[in-house]
Amino acid sequence: MSTRIHWNTRAETSADIPAVREIVLAAFETALEADLVDALRTDSSWIDGLSIVATDQDGKLVGHALLTRCHIDDTPALCLAPVSVLPEYQKTGAGSAAIRTALQAAKDMGEYFVTVLGHPAYYPRFGFTRASAHGIGLSIDVPDEAMMALTLDADHPLPSGTVRYAAPFGI
């Protein structure tokens, strides 16, 4: 499916939870990411309104993006992970739509900073830049270009420090 589709996006509801799990399971090789989403749902890092689904015109859920609380040293930030799209809908813009909606929802809530550990060719389109350029790092070794950060408000420059993820991430 390579055609561009207009995706509808909205915050996840409790009725969406089984479909979101199926999307995440289908998008990744193992159940680790789906189990992570389930664990984050019961963690204090969960923020209502920042688990975003993308649906087609018929309301079928095909994509999901999740922002949860993390910290850069002691500064509150958000972590974008995971982002999932059903395989047959990948590269149609469903994931991008969910990410853009999640970032806008976070900004509307007064959040400033978002981190992502992901593909360095994909996330810059949303404004993410190499985290190390801002003095942001992790306590584990990851490819430098894969750790990225974004400020949602130009008046609030990214802080430097070490990213501390929610406990379910195990980092």
N, C-alpha and C positions, 0 to 999 in steps of 0.2 A: 504494500500500500504506500505509494509515494506521492499521492496527491495531497495538496495542502487543504486542511480542513479547519473550519472555525471551531475552536474548542471552547466549551463552557467550563468555567472553573468556579469552585466554591469551597468553603470550609467543609471538612469531613463531618458527617453526622454519625451517631452511634450505629445507625442502620448500614452505613458504608463499611464498617470494620471488616466483615468477612470478605467483601469484594477487594478492599485494599490489600488484605493479606494475600489473596490470589494474584493480584497484580505484582506484588513484591516477589512472591514465590516464582512467578513466571519470568520475571526480569533478571533474576540472578541464578547462578548455578547451584547454590545451596540454600538452605532455609535460614542461614545466619542472619541475613538482613530482615527477613520477615519476623523472625524471633526478636530481633533488636527493636523493631517498631512496636511489637506487642509489649516488650519490657519497658520501653520508653513511655507508653500509654499510662503505666502505673507508677512512673517515676516523677519526682518533684520537678524535673526539667521540662515536663510537658506543659505547653502553653495552648490553651483552647483557642482555636481559630487559626493556628499555624500549621495544621495538617491539611493540605490542600489537595483536592481531587480534580482531575480533568475528565470531562464527559463529552461524548459525542452528542449530536442533535437529538438523539433518542434517549439520552440520559444514561447510556452505558458508560460505566467507569472504565477508563483505559489508562489513566496516568495518576501519579501521586508524587507529591513533594512534601518533605517534612522539615520544619525548623524546630529545634529544641534548644533549651538554655545550655550554654556553656559559659566559660569565663576565659578572658585573656588576663592572666594573673588574677587580680581581684575585680577586674572590670567585667560587668555582665555583657555577654555577647550571645549570638545564636550560631548554631551549627546546622548547616544544610546537609541532611543525610537521613535516609537514602532518598534518591530520586529514582522512580521506577515507572516504566511504561510497558504495557503488554507487548511482547515481541512483534506481533503483526502490526502494531501502531507506532513502532519506533521510527524516528526520522520523519514524523509528520507534524511536529510542533507541539504535541500534547505535553511532553515533559517541559518544554520551554514555557508554555502557557501556565502550567502549574507553578513553576519556579517564579515567574514574573508576578503572579498573583500572591504567592507566599511572601516575596520580598516587599511588595506593596502593603500587604496586611501587616507585616512587621513594622514597616515605617509608620503606618497609620497608628500603631500601638505605642509609638515613641521609642522603638528600638533603633540603635545606631549601627551596630557592628554584626557582620555575618562572616563565618569562616566556612570553608569547604575543602575537603580532601578529595580531589577528583581529577578528571581528565583535563590537562592543561590546554587542550585545543577547544574544549567545549565551554567552560565556565567564564572565560573572559568576555564573552558576548553579553553577559549580565553585569559587567563592571568589575568582576573579581580580578585582582592582581596578585602577583607572587607575595605571599605573606612575609617571607624573609626580608623583602625590601622595606618592610615596616617594622622590622625587629620582632616579628611574631614567629614562634617556633612550636614544636611539639616535644614531648618527653621521649618519643620514639623516633627511630629513623624512618623517614619517608622521602621519596624523591622531592627535591626542593621545589621543582616546578609544579608539583601536584598539590601542595599546600597553598591555598589562596585565601584572601580576605577582601572584604568590601565594607565601605562605610555607606550607610543609607542617607547620610546628611553631611554635606561638604563642610559644614561648620563644626563637625565633630571628627577630627582626624583619627585614624586608627591608633589605638594604644599599642605599645610594644609589650611583649611578655610571652609566656608559655600558655598555650591553649590547654584548658582543663575541661574535658568532656564530662557529660553525665555518666554516672556509674555504669549503666548498661553497656556503654561502649567498651568497657574493660581497658581503657587507656589511662 
